[in-house]
Amino acid sequence: MDIINKLIMLDYTVFSENCVEELKVLQDKWQTQHNIDSYSKWFYDQATGLLTFSTDDGELNFKYFEAGSYSVKSGTWKWAWDNENTLDNVKDTSQLIRSFGEKFNFEKLINGFFESDEIEAWEFAAICAKITNAIGVYRPISDGLQLFLVITEIVDNFRAQEIKNKFIDCNIHESGRIAFLCKHIITSRRVGFQEAFETYENMELEEGDDFQAWCSECEDVRERNDGWNEISMEYAEIKLVCEKCYFEFKQINLGCK
């Protein structure tokens, strides 16, 4: 191994060790300040990007992103940005770590999947916390898979509920942002697709906006009755669906008049 590679390894080793020491301080502060151990239940939701701790008396919410996962069974680490089963909104931030690795030629921050161990997995989480100025890390374990969630900020309960109210449990796609469709789009094929505004998948919505669409006949009824009122709403029978269902129906009806 040449001198340059040795220096790179040394730099990475020192950097990762420093990150781990800093994370120990962060973890102690985060757990103590918010009394994390006093909460009997926890739940993380990829759709909302919220990690929730709760008891019968209340709850505590944090925004998070996923760093990656360590499999005890296979002894491997997988970065979140390389995991197709992780939603974009909780894995996009992990791309910052990949970019950091490319900048300094840190191979383990660049490769998406490789053999590793639990100690190294905590090192990766610590690096993520350092690069993103996080406030802590939480590690749920399920069936031998350890997920490393990097905590970025606390979210007050009112705001957390607003975020959660924007999502719906779907029998087909599990959880997703709420969307609205007229009954004709859901029950028929190629009936037109009129939107409140132009949309695309995973787009950021303005405050107060939702995905809304109705068929061509509903548009005719709406125009004849000077907009949305009791008559046009009764005809449309708007239904609540998830975002993924919305765009599947949009694809079916794309180009219809």
C-alpha positions as CSV (number, residue, x, y, z in Angstrom):
1,M,0.0,0.0,0.0
2,D,1.5,3.4,-1.0
3,I,2.0,6.3,1.3
4,I,-1.0,8.3,0.0
5,N,-3.4,5.5,0.7
6,K,-2.0,5.1,4.2
7,L,-2.5,8.8,4.8
8,I,-6.1,8.5,3.6
9,M,-6.7,5.6,5.9
10,L,-5.2,7.5,8.8
11,D,-7.2,10.6,8.1
12,Y,-10.4,8.5,7.9
13,T,-9.6,6.7,11.1
14,V,-8.9,9.8,13.0
15,F,-12.0,11.5,11.6
16,S,-14.3,8.7,12.4
17,E,-12.9,8.3,15.9
18,N,-13.5,12.0,16.6
19,C,-17.0,11.7,15.3
20,V,-17.7,8.8,17.7
21,E,-16.5,10.8,20.6
22,E,-18.6,13.8,19.7
23,L,-21.6,11.6,19.2
24,K,-21.2,10.2,22.8
25,V,-21.6,13.8,24.1
26,L,-24.5,14.4,21.8
27,Q,-26.3,11.2,22.8
28,D,-25.9,12.0,26.5
29,K,-27.3,15.5,26.0
30,W,-30.1,14.4,23.8
31,Q,-31.3,11.5,26.0
32,T,-30.9,13.5,29.2
33,Q,-32.5,16.8,28.0
34,H,-35.6,15.0,26.6
35,N,-35.7,12.1,29.2
36,I,-35.9,9.6,26.3
37,D,-35.7,6.6,28.7
38,S,-39.0,7.6,30.3
39,Y,-41.0,6.9,27.2
40,S,-42.3,3.3,26.9
41,K,-43.1,3.3,23.2
42,W,-41.4,4.5,20.0
43,F,-42.5,4.6,16.4
44,Y,-40.8,5.9,13.2
45,D,-42.6,6.6,10.0
46,Q,-40.7,7.0,6.7
47,A,-43.7,8.8,5.1
48,T,-43.7,11.6,7.7
49,G,-40.0,11.5,8.5
50,L,-41.0,11.6,12.2
51,L,-39.6,9.5,15.1
52,T,-42.2,9.5,17.9
53,F,-41.7,8.5,21.6
54,S,-44.8,8.2,23.6
55,T,-46.4,7.1,26.9
56,D,-50.0,7.2,28.0
57,D,-49.5,10.8,29.1
58,G,-48.0,12.3,26.0
59,E,-45.5,12.1,23.2
60,L,-42.3,13.5,21.8
61,N,-41.5,14.0,18.1
62,F,-38.3,14.4,16.2
63,K,-37.4,14.8,12.5
64,Y,-34.9,12.2,11.3
65,F,-33.2,10.8,8.3
66,E,-31.9,7.3,7.8
67,A,-28.2,6.8,7.7
68,G,-28.3,3.2,6.8
69,S,-28.8,-0.3,8.2
70,Y,-26.6,-3.0,9.7
71,S,-27.6,-6.7,9.3
72,V,-26.6,-8.9,12.2
73,K,-27.4,-12.0,10.2
74,S,-25.2,-11.2,7.2
75,G,-22.7,-8.8,8.9
76,T,-23.2,-6.1,6.3
77,W,-23.8,-2.4,6.2
78,K,-26.1,-0.7,3.6
79,W,-26.2,3.0,3.2
80,A,-29.7,4.4,3.0
81,W,-29.0,6.2,-0.3
82,D,-28.4,2.7,-1.8
83,N,-31.6,1.1,-0.4
84,E,-34.5,1.1,-2.8
85,N,-36.9,0.2,0.0
86,T,-36.2,3.4,1.8
87,L,-38.3,6.4,0.9
88,D,-36.6,9.4,-0.7
89,N,-37.6,11.9,2.0
90,V,-35.8,10.0,4.7
91,K,-32.7,8.9,2.7
92,D,-31.9,12.0,0.5
93,T,-29.9,13.6,3.3
94,S,-27.6,10.5,3.4
95,Q,-26.4,11.6,-0.1
96,L,-24.4,14.4,1.8
97,I,-22.3,11.7,3.4
98,R,-21.7,10.0,0.0
99,S,-20.6,13.4,-1.4
100,F,-18.3,14.0,1.6
101,G,-16.8,10.6,1.0
102,E,-16.2,11.3,-2.7
103,K,-14.5,14.6,-1.8
104,F,-12.0,13.0,0.5
105,N,-11.9,9.6,-1.1
106,F,-13.2,7.8,1.9
107,E,-14.2,4.5,0.3
108,K,-16.6,3.3,3.0
109,L,-18.7,6.4,2.6
110,I,-18.9,5.9,-1.2
111,N,-19.7,2.1,-1.5
112,G,-23.3,1.4,-0.9
113,F,-23.1,-2.1,0.5
114,F,-20.3,-4.1,2.1
115,E,-19.2,-6.3,5.0
116,S,-19.0,-4.5,8.3
117,D,-19.7,-4.8,12.0
118,E,-21.8,-3.1,14.7
119,I,-19.0,-0.9,15.9
120,E,-18.4,0.4,12.4
121,A,-22.1,0.9,11.9
122,W,-22.0,3.3,14.9
123,E,-19.0,5.0,13.3
124,F,-21.0,5.7,10.2
125,A,-23.9,7.0,12.2
126,A,-21.5,9.3,14.1
127,I,-20.1,10.6,10.8
128,C,-23.7,11.3,9.6
129,A,-24.4,13.2,12.8
130,K,-21.2,15.2,12.5
131,I,-21.7,16.2,8.8
132,T,-25.4,17.2,9.3
133,N,-25.1,18.9,12.7
134,A,-27.6,16.4,14.1
135,I,-28.7,16.3,17.8
136,G,-28.5,12.5,18.3
137,V,-29.0,9.0,16.8
138,Y,-31.6,6.4,17.5
139,R,-31.2,2.7,16.6
140,P,-34.4,0.6,16.3
141,I,-33.8,-3.2,15.9
142,S,-36.1,-5.5,14.1
143,D,-35.4,-9.2,13.3
144,G,-31.7,-8.7,13.4
145,L,-31.7,-5.5,11.3
146,Q,-30.4,-2.4,13.0
147,L,-31.6,0.9,11.6
148,F,-29.6,4.0,12.3
149,L,-31.8,7.1,12.4
150,V,-30.1,10.4,12.7
151,I,-32.1,12.9,14.7
152,T,-32.0,16.4,13.2
153,E,-34.5,18.4,15.3
154,I,-37.4,18.3,17.7
155,V,-40.9,19.0,16.4
156,D,-43.5,20.4,18.7
157,N,-46.6,18.2,19.0
158,F,-48.9,20.6,17.2
159,R,-46.7,20.7,14.2
160,A,-46.1,17.0,14.3
161,Q,-49.9,16.4,14.3
162,E,-50.2,18.7,11.3
163,I,-47.6,16.6,9.5
164,K,-49.3,13.3,10.4
165,N,-52.7,14.6,9.3
166,K,-51.2,15.0,5.8
167,F,-50.7,11.3,5.5
168,I,-53.0,8.3,5.2
169,D,-52.7,4.6,5.7
170,C,-53.2,2.8,2.3
171,N,-54.1,-0.9,1.9
172,I,-52.0,-0.9,-1.3
173,H,-49.0,1.4,-0.5
174,E,-49.0,1.4,3.3
175,S,-48.6,5.1,4.3
176,G,-48.5,8.2,2.0
177,R,-49.5,11.8,1.7
178,I,-53.2,12.4,1.3
179,A,-54.8,13.1,-2.1
180,F,-58.3,13.6,-3.4
181,L,-60.0,12.1,-6.5
182,C,-63.5,12.1,-7.8
183,K,-65.2,8.7,-7.6
184,H,-65.3,8.4,-11.4
185,I,-61.5,8.4,-11.7
186,I,-61.3,5.6,-9.1
187,T,-64.1,3.5,-10.5
188,S,-63.6,3.9,-14.2
189,R,-60.8,4.1,-16.7
190,R,-59.7,6.9,-19.0
191,V,-62.3,9.5,-17.9
192,G,-60.0,12.5,-18.0
193,F,-57.8,14.0,-15.3
194,Q,-58.3,17.6,-14.3
195,E,-56.0,18.9,-11.6
196,A,-56.2,21.8,-9.2
197,F,-52.6,22.5,-10.3
198,E,-49.9,20.7,-12.2
199,T,-48.3,18.0,-10.2
200,Y,-45.5,15.4,-10.2
201,E,-44.5,12.7,-7.9
202,N,-42.7,13.6,-4.6
203,M,-43.1,17.3,-5.3
204,E,-43.0,19.7,-2.4
205,L,-46.4,21.2,-1.7
206,E,-47.1,24.7,-0.5
207,E,-48.8,25.1,2.9
208,G,-52.5,24.3,2.6
209,D,-52.1,22.6,-0.8
210,D,-53.2,19.0,-1.5
211,F,-53.2,16.7,-4.6
212,Q,-56.7,17.1,-6.1
213,A,-58.1,15.8,-9.4
214,W,-61.4,15.1,-11.0
215,C,-62.7,13.7,-14.3
216,S,-63.8,15.5,-17.4
217,E,-67.5,15.1,-16.6
218,C,-67.0,16.5,-13.2
219,E,-65.2,19.5,-14.8
220,D,-68.2,20.1,-17.0
221,V,-70.6,19.9,-14.0
222,R,-68.3,22.3,-12.1
223,E,-68.2,24.8,-14.9
224,R,-72.0,24.7,-15.4
225,N,-72.5,25.4,-11.7
226,D,-70.0,28.2,-11.4
227,G,-67.4,26.2,-9.4
228,W,-67.4,23.8,-6.5
229,N,-70.7,23.9,-4.6
230,E,-73.2,21.4,-3.3
231,I,-74.3,20.3,-6.7
232,S,-70.8,19.8,-8.2
233,M,-69.4,18.2,-5.0
234,E,-72.4,15.8,-4.8
235,Y,-71.7,14.7,-8.4
236,A,-68.0,14.3,-7.9
237,E,-68.2,12.4,-4.5
238,I,-64.6,13.2,-3.8
239,K,-62.6,10.2,-2.2
240,L,-59.5,10.2,-0.1
241,V,-56.5,8.3,-1.5
242,C,-52.8,8.2,-1.0
243,E,-50.3,10.0,-3.2
244,K,-49.1,6.9,-4.9
245,C,-52.7,5.9,-5.8
246,Y,-53.2,9.4,-7.1
247,F,-50.3,9.2,-9.6
248,E,-51.2,5.7,-10.7
249,F,-54.7,6.9,-11.6
250,K,-53.1,10.0,-13.3
251,Q,-51.0,7.7,-15.4
252,I,-54.0,5.7,-16.5
253,N,-55.9,8.8,-17.5
254,L,-53.0,10.8,-18.9
255,G,-53.9,12.5,-22.1
256,C,-57.7,12.0,-21.8
257,K,-60.1,14.8,-22.6
